[in-house]
Amino acid sequence: MARSRSRSRRNKPRYQWRCAKKIENSPITVLSKKKIEHIDDIKDILLDILNNTFIPANKKRENVRRDGEGPLRSVTFGQIFCFGKNNADPSGNNKQRYQLSQYSIKHPELHDILFLLAKRLTGKNYKSCCLNDSYRMAKHVDNNNYGMSFIWGVGDFTGGELRVYGENDTYTDYDIRNGLFFDGSVRPHEVLQFEGRRFSMVFYDPNMDLVSR
Ligand SMILES: [Fe+2]
């Protein structure tokens, strides 16, 4: 019994976010203090963090699924659109609203790092971030987003460009490792075939028109 407990402990991700700030020179600490002059300065550190973070399968997001693909590993940090029980304000039960994601509450250091990076890379204070692990999203538009989003990809992969459609079904393919501003709420987009592990982070502002008045 003791042996199996120890084995399962070894299989856990290396970074336990709740205590990570206490670890001197942990990647999170280094990243939060590092002066970023170029995207390449930080991508290896971020990739190390993401490779050791468990991103669970998301059972929603039907609009991006493809037949025959594996689990859609995806979580949202920051503000998320929700409905139903409202622990923060019971009088708001069953009202459509935005509230802080459970992943931001569970992993506050990773939340801070993601939005810090977005601010440094874009100059913008985005409110939400969708973190995806290796899923080839089908063609869709982002109904919950408002305005320009910023997508950034890291990982050891080939292919996986983001195809963004324009007028008359014309399109352009982008390597998201360079970072890309795009209007995903207007322009249909999809992920092309890839090999390897491909992380993408989509920073966006939520569409407040969806919230009950
Ligand atoms: Fe999207």
Boltz pocket constraint, residues with backbone or C-beta under 6 A from the ligand:
constraints:
  - pocket:
      binder: B
      contacts: [[A, 140], [A, 141], [A, 142], [A, 184], [A, 189]]
      max_distance: 6.0
